[in-house]
Amino acid sequence: MKTAKLLLPLLAVALLAGCDKKAEEPAKPAAAAVSYIDKIKARDKLIVGVFTDKPPFGFVNEAGRYVGFDTDIGRQFAKDLLGDENKVEFVAVEPASRIPFLQSDKVDLILANMTVTPERKEAVDFTNPNLKVAVQALVPKDSAVKSLDDLATRTTIVTTGTTADIWLTKNHPDWKLLKFEKNSESLQALSAGRGDAYAQDNLVLFSWAKQNPGYRVLEEKLGDEAPIAPAVKKGNIELRDWVNAELAKLGEEKFLLKLYDQYVRKELSDDTKPESVIVEGGKWQG
């Protein structure tokens, strides 16, 4: 019994000493957050979501190569980040899949003609813009439709998830909308007479109307002119800031003007000013 009584105080002292020693040990530093840019460099590949059926911005040419205004920006990003424009993997996206692909980490970046809207800003982080756009409507040249009001009693085709789809659903819920997943499907539906008009970004419609003389674009706009910008996953500030710095650097080289001359100029009327379409250096004047 006496031995047990003597051991208890000794044990208590040992425990206290152990606690004091533990308290004196410096706390281990928290593991540093992994840099997203370093993650891309370790992978040695930039993964970019692009359109495949939206010329002149993102499409596949006769040789099966991804080309276009947006696609070439992706190659330039890969060149400046990884030293080789071929170190980019393009992933085909549709309008409705752009945000889910970012959220599920299927792509690092979206370069697929995405208009900046308050709703989308809640879901992703946009960089500074590279284009500006307005939504208009395309109709057959001999159509009786002369204004947007004429569409109230007709069928308007939209591509799911586009700004046109969102705007019409919000502002004209009573209008009849016929929706398709792909831009090419929407245009085919208009050609087949399945709808009276196709609402979409005006740059796409101008291109289609120029290539297909049997169509015209209504002058009225659905909403205001808005910026188009690359997008990254919500919270990926590091990649967002890198893209902003890259756009500023490319702006000094008039890089977007070169892409405009290569892909876009021939699609628009001769009196179109480049600055009404591109946002060089990410400097939006809205």
Protein Blocks (a to p, Z undefined) as FASTA:
>chain_A
ZZmmmmmmmmmmmmmmmmmmmmmpccddddddddfklmmmmnopacddddfklcfkbccd
fkopacdjklmmmmmmmmmmnopaklcccddddfklmmmmmmnopafbdcehpacdfklm
mmmccdddfbdcdddddddfkbcbfbfklmmmmccdddehiaklmmmmmmmmmbccdddf
bfklmmmmmmnopafbdcddfklmmmmmmmmmkbccdfbdghjdddddddddehilmlmm
mmmmmmmmmmmnommmmmmmmmmmmmpcfklcfklmbcghhiacZZ
